[in-house]
């Protein structure tokens, strides 16, 4: 028995092959190999985790891991540079929806386990995926300058936010915010605006 199919039918069947998925996975592994990962810690991110991948000077992949007030993981949100999706779609002649599917599986299988080891968490996953039109320039992780005093950090926070001095002191004294994390958060926001 012989079955004759058109080239279009063959290509549609062939597109979801493991070989194609492996090819895209290899592309992604190569793409991210020289990138740098910036991790947003829970203490500086309102109890949530995040990671931004800087590749060729641009943030091209961002993931946000949301935790509930009880501290349990609730959801993961993966944001991709739209150009990355377009490039893979053109390179492998597949639809963007298929690219989303492959990237999501790749991120779940390859990148999240590494992230979990770094941050000491488990059970993380991505349940939402989207693209972003514009990519921001990479901003290095802020560092606390050597010799800076608590008063200087508080003054910097007040100067660059809408908080008053009593509000900043109340947040620190109540344990709601750690002074160094609070300061570094504000430094990060100021650096992103530049």
C-alpha positions as CSV (number, residue, x, y, z in Angstrom):
1,X,0.0,0.0,0.0
2,X,1.4,3.4,-1.0
3,X,0.3,6.7,0.5
4,X,0.9,9.8,-1.5
5,X,1.1,13.1,0.4
6,X,1.8,16.6,-0.8
7,X,4.9,18.5,0.1
8,X,2.8,20.8,2.3
9,X,1.4,17.8,4.2
10,X,4.9,16.4,4.7
11,X,6.2,19.7,5.9
12,X,3.3,20.1,8.4
13,X,4.0,16.6,9.7
14,X,7.7,17.0,9.8
15,X,7.6,20.3,11.6
16,X,6.8,18.8,14.9
17,X,9.5,16.2,14.7
18,X,12.0,15.6,17.5
19,X,14.8,16.5,15.1
20,X,13.3,20.0,14.6
21,X,12.8,20.5,18.3
22,X,16.3,19.3,19.0
23,X,17.6,21.8,16.3
24,X,15.8,24.7,18.0
25,X,17.0,23.5,21.4
26,X,20.6,23.5,20.2
27,X,20.1,27.0,18.7
28,X,18.8,28.2,22.1
29,X,21.7,26.6,24.0
30,X,24.2,28.3,21.7
31,X,22.2,31.6,21.9
32,X,22.3,31.7,25.7
33,X,25.8,30.3,26.2
34,X,27.5,33.6,26.3
35,X,24.7,35.5,28.1
36,X,24.7,36.6,31.7
37,X,22.0,35.9,34.2
38,X,20.9,38.6,36.6
39,X,18.9,37.2,39.5
40,X,16.3,39.3,41.4
41,X,16.3,38.0,45.0
42,X,13.2,37.6,47.1
43,X,14.4,40.1,49.6
44,X,14.6,42.8,46.9
45,X,11.6,41.8,44.9
46,X,8.6,41.8,47.4
47,X,9.0,38.0,48.0
48,X,9.2,37.1,44.4
49,X,12.1,35.8,42.3
50,X,13.2,37.0,38.8
51,X,15.9,36.4,36.3
52,X,17.0,38.5,33.3
53,X,19.2,37.2,30.5
54,X,21.6,39.8,29.0
55,X,22.7,38.8,25.5
56,X,24.7,41.1,23.3
57,X,24.0,44.0,25.7
58,X,20.2,43.6,25.7
59,X,17.8,42.0,28.1
60,X,16.3,39.3,25.8
61,X,14.7,36.8,28.2
62,X,13.1,37.6,31.5
63,X,11.3,35.3,33.9
64,X,9.2,36.3,36.9
65,X,8.4,33.7,39.6
66,X,5.5,34.9,41.8
67,X,5.0,33.7,45.3
68,X,1.9,34.1,47.5
69,X,1.8,35.8,50.8
70,X,2.2,32.4,52.4
71,X,5.6,32.1,50.6
72,X,4.4,29.3,48.2
73,X,5.2,29.5,44.5
74,X,2.1,30.4,42.5
75,X,3.1,31.1,38.8
76,X,5.9,31.8,36.4
77,X,5.9,34.3,33.6
78,X,8.4,34.1,30.7
79,X,8.9,37.2,28.5
80,X,10.9,36.8,25.3
81,X,12.4,39.4,22.9
82,X,10.1,39.4,19.9
83,X,13.1,39.4,17.6
84,X,14.3,36.1,19.1
85,X,11.0,34.5,18.3
86,X,10.9,35.9,14.7
87,X,14.5,34.8,14.1
88,X,13.8,31.2,15.2
89,X,10.6,31.2,13.2
90,X,12.3,32.3,10.0
91,X,15.4,30.1,10.5
92,X,13.5,26.9,11.1
93,X,10.4,27.8,8.9
94,X,7.9,27.3,11.7
95,X,5.1,29.3,13.2
96,X,5.7,31.6,16.2
97,X,3.3,29.5,18.3
98,X,5.5,26.4,17.8
99,X,8.5,28.5,18.7
100,X,6.7,29.5,22.0
101,X,6.0,25.9,22.7
102,X,9.6,24.7,22.1
103,X,11.1,27.6,24.1
104,X,8.8,27.0,27.0
105,X,9.7,23.3,27.1
106,X,13.4,24.1,26.8
107,X,13.3,26.7,29.5
108,X,11.4,24.3,31.8
109,X,13.8,21.4,31.1
110,X,17.1,23.2,30.9
111,X,17.1,26.6,32.5
112,X,14.7,26.4,35.5
113,X,16.5,23.4,37.1
114,X,19.8,25.4,37.0
115,X,18.0,28.5,38.4
116,X,16.4,26.4,41.2
117,X,19.9,25.2,42.3
118,X,21.2,28.8,42.4
119,X,18.3,30.1,44.5
120,X,17.6,27.0,46.6
121,X,14.0,26.6,45.5
122,X,12.1,23.7,43.9
123,X,8.9,23.3,42.0
124,X,9.2,26.3,39.8
125,X,7.6,26.4,36.4
126,X,6.4,28.7,33.7
127,X,2.7,28.9,32.9
128,X,2.6,32.2,31.0
129,X,4.7,33.2,28.0
130,X,4.7,36.4,26.0
131,X,7.0,38.6,23.9
132,X,8.2,42.2,24.4
133,X,8.6,44.6,21.6
134,X,11.5,46.5,23.0
135,X,14.5,45.2,24.9
136,X,16.3,47.2,27.5
137,X,20.0,47.7,27.7
138,X,21.5,45.4,30.3
139,X,22.0,47.1,33.6
140,X,24.6,45.4,35.8
141,X,23.7,44.2,39.3
142,X,24.0,47.2,41.7
143,X,26.6,46.9,44.4
144,X,26.9,48.7,47.7
145,X,29.8,51.1,47.6
146,X,32.5,50.4,50.2
147,X,32.3,52.7,53.2
148,X,28.8,54.0,52.6
149,X,27.0,54.7,55.8
150,X,23.4,53.9,56.8
151,X,22.5,57.6,56.8
152,X,23.9,58.0,53.2
153,X,21.8,55.0,52.0
154,X,18.7,56.5,53.7
155,X,19.3,59.9,52.1
156,X,19.7,58.3,48.7
157,X,16.4,56.4,49.1
158,X,14.6,59.6,50.1
159,X,16.2,61.6,47.2
160,X,15.2,59.0,44.6
161,X,11.7,57.9,45.8
162,X,8.5,59.5,47.1
163,X,9.2,58.1,50.6
164,X,9.8,60.5,53.5
165,X,12.5,59.9,56.1
166,X,10.0,58.7,58.7
167,X,8.5,56.2,56.2
168,X,11.9,54.8,55.2
169,X,12.9,54.5,58.9
170,X,9.5,52.8,59.7
171,X,10.0,50.2,56.9
172,X,13.5,49.4,58.1
173,X,12.7,49.3,61.9
174,X,9.6,47.2,61.4
175,X,11.6,44.7,59.4
176,X,9.5,45.2,56.3
177,X,12.6,46.1,54.3
178,X,16.3,45.5,54.9
179,X,18.2,48.8,54.5
180,X,20.8,47.4,52.1
181,X,18.3,45.7,49.9
182,X,16.1,48.8,49.9
183,X,19.1,50.9,48.9
184,X,20.1,48.5,46.1
185,X,16.6,48.3,44.8
186,X,16.5,52.1,44.4
187,X,20.0,52.1,42.8
188,X,18.8,49.5,40.3
189,X,15.8,51.6,39.4
190,X,17.9,54.8,39.0
191,X,20.4,52.9,36.8
192,X,17.6,51.6,34.6
193,X,16.3,55.1,34.0
194,X,19.7,56.3,32.7
